[in-house]
Amino acid sequence: MKMESNIYQGQFGNFTITESDYREVMIYRLGLAVAGISFAVGILLFFWIGLTPLIEKSLTVLFAIFIISLGVSLQTIHIYLKPLHNTLKLFWLIGTISTIVLAIKSQESLVIVIKNQPLSLLGIGFIFASLTGIFIKEAFCFNRIEAKILSAMIPTLLLGYIINIFSVKLGIFLLTTWGILFLVFLMNKAIQEIPPDIGDKSVFEYLKNQSKNKETQL
């Protein structure tokens, strides 16, 4: 409930939204936008042109941009539960390290490694687990239908690819749908007001104080 221009009433008291809060949300959204666009462009190149040597290198670069941008968003996202936030960042780190290790060890491009070795997604897939966590948060907080669908679709698609239960046509359909829904999500995010993404800062402060009290008691 808004009281004045930048003073809000939260569950545990009043709080002020600062320029820093606005900046963090803008960085969060920008990171997601870059990640989503790079992902969609990668899908378009993959299906439209195919795996030529140039496209393989381009997909590697686009995936690197996707990873970095997602990491920026995970750093600036506002999530009430710190353990959950740290878990998503840990997933991203595990996936990023796995990707780097595979890229260094393999003489083939990353997309060829994933194509020929589906089990490689057991490591790289942690990156997409962190992305799924963001969509779950967005679905829970803002009831976005595309976020709900993506929350279920991403792990289903990755698991299905790893154990090889999907036909090629179904895999293409799901991957394309993923890219389209990601863009729909970004468009809805772009027109959403900033304050809801910041959240109730009184809750953040309350949880922070609760954590400090527990540490003091120990």
C-alpha positions, 0 to 999 in steps of 0.5 A, a space after each residue: 500500500 503506497 503512502 507517499 511518493 516513495 514511502 510504502 507500508 509493508 507487512 512489518 512497517 514502513 519502508 522507502 524505495 531508493 534509487 538503488 532499488 530501482 537500479 537493481 530492478 532495471 539491471 535484473 530486467 536488463 540481464 533477463 532481456 539479454 539472456 532471453 534474446 540471446 537464447 531466442 537468437 540461438 534457437 533461430 540460428 540453430 533451426 533456420 541455418 543449421 550447424 555450420 562451423 560459423 553457427 557453432 561458434 556463434 551459438 557458443 558466444 550466445 550461450 556465454 552471453 546468456 550465462 553472464 546475463 543470467 548471472 547478473 540477474 541472479 545477483 540483483 533479483 529480489 527474493 525474500 528467502 536468502 537460502 533460496 536466493 543463494 541456492 539459485 546462485 549456486 546452481 548457476 555457478 555449478 552450471 557455469 563451471 561445468 560449461 567451462 570445463 566441457 568447453 576446455 576439455 572438448 575439441 568440439 564446439 559446446 553445441 556438438 558436445 550437448 548434441 552428442 552427449 546428452 548426459 553433459 546436461 547433468 552439469 550444464 543443466 544447473 544453469 537452466 535450473 537457476 533460470 527455472 527458479 526465476 520463473 517459479 519466483 515470477 509465477 508465484 509472485 505475479 501469477 504469470 501464465 508464461 512463467 508457470 508454463 516455463 517452470 514446468 517445461 524447462 525441466 521436462 524438456 531437459 530431462 526428456 532430452 537426457 533420457 531420450 524420450 522425446 521425438 525430434 519433432 516434439 523436442 523442436 516444438 518444446 524448444 521453440 515454445 520455450 524461446 517464444 514464451 521467454 520473449 513473451 515473459 520479457 515483454 510483460 516484464 518490460 511493462 510491469 511497474 518497478 515497485 512490485 519487483 522490489 518487493 516488501 522491504 520490511 519483510 527483507 528487514 524482518 528476515 534479516 533481523 530474525 537471522 541475526 537474532 538466531 546467530 546471537 543466540 548461538 
